Amino acid sequence: MPKAFVMIDVHPGKEDVVEETVRHVAGVKFVYQVTGEFDMIAFIEAEPYHAFACVVDAIRKTEGVRDTDTQLILEKKPPKQ
């Protein structure tokens, strides 16, 4: 199942509204306001890939979101015996 962390840059003063909106997007497991280069970080997972892409798109289109940076998680599966 595709999983990713989405870093979210928000227009000043819109943090609480964006956090609440993103929290209710299907596929978002958690969202937190953070310090640093980005204002928020969300963890998402969805399957199939098209649904995953729709979650990212919904976050990007949220009113008040200025920019995002999506970091796909690479899961290594153990080799078959």
Stockholm file with secondary structure:
# STOCKHOLM 1.0

chainA/1-81         MPKAFVMIDVHPGKEDVVEETVRHVAGVKFVYQVTGEFDMIAFIEAEPYHAFACVVDAIRKTEGVRDTDTQLILEKKPPKQ
#=GR chainA/1-81 SS CCEEEEEEEECTTCHHHHHHHHHTSTTEEEEEECSSSSSEEEEEECSSHHHHHHHHHHHHTSTTEEEEEEEECCCCCCCCC
#=GC SS_cons        CCEEEEEEEECTTCHHHHHHHHHTSTTEEEEEECSSSSSEEEEEECSSHHHHHHHHHHHHTSTTEEEEEEEECCCCCCCCC
//
